[in-house]
Amino acid sequence: MATLATPPSTVRRVAYLGSPAIAVPALHALVGAGLEVALVVSQPDKRRGRGGGATPSPVKAAAAELGIPTTDDVSVVVDAGVDLGVVVAFGRLISDPVLGSVPMVNMHYSLLPRWRGAAPVERAILAGDSQTGVCVMAVASELDAGDVYARGVVPIGERDTTASLYERLTEVGVPLLVGTILDGHWDGQPQQGEVTYAAKLTSEDRHLDWTRSVTDLARIIRVGGAWTTLDGRRVKIHDAEVVDGDTSGIPATIAGVDVRAADGVLRLITVQPEGKATVAAGDWANGSRLEPGARFGT
């Protein structure tokens, strides 16, 4: 394990490491707080199909608009002359030589040590957690295991989605991150409690198995990317709600916009048939001309 560099009490010049859209607000906040962001490190540009151009990450695009130099090489941070590295949803591990040379702080979207790893918000929703939060922490060699400088708690509502929860967590976390950096008191506390890991979700994690409870199915849909099949083609379920209804019969049976699960009924709100645009579930059901007794999973 690397010996971590200690953040200075006064931070003026930083490197920012982030990639997705949820990491853009923190970049803007650092600049708005008067800190000099000398460098942005982000994921490499993504190719758009065969022969297509390359698309920069949202953070890289934001940095370009702000006139900040960018790179996808983390080692460049060592010689960038920065006081601190700030990490938000970067998506890559940082090597020990870098951690030993430049102090790093991370804004992580969970109440550590619960849900260390790549998909903390998604896993909190799937597990039925009543709350989550955001931690400002030291970046250590071990995944999300560093001391915590500050934390904020956010309740998880019954209709919260991954997107809505990330938005609320960012609203809490960004001021916490900037305030911690400007305050300059780095008296972090070791993490305490049971450690759980938030592995990145797979396609199978998002598959709707209609023999499961309606509660489980609703959570999968709230996470995003939920899918099932009908007549051998995928149907994505973007929004649905648990309703009272006839629970007799075979799970996965479709009755209009209602679908039977193991112990209840889900009412579809928006769906996306394979190769088509997202539509209201009622329009989809009317246009599909489903036979009586039609079932998902076929």
PyMOL commands that set and color helices and strands:
alter all, ss='L'
color gray80, all
select helices_A, chain A and resi 21-32+58-66+74-79+96-101+120-127+162-183+204-206+214-223+281-288
alter helices_A, ss='H'
color red, helices_A
select strands_A, chain A and resi 13-18+36-41+46-47+54-55+70-71+84-88+104-108+116-117+131-138+148-155+197-198+227-230+233-243+254-255+258-260+265-273+279-280
alter strands_A, ss='S'
color yellow, strands_A
deselect
rebuild
show_as cartoon
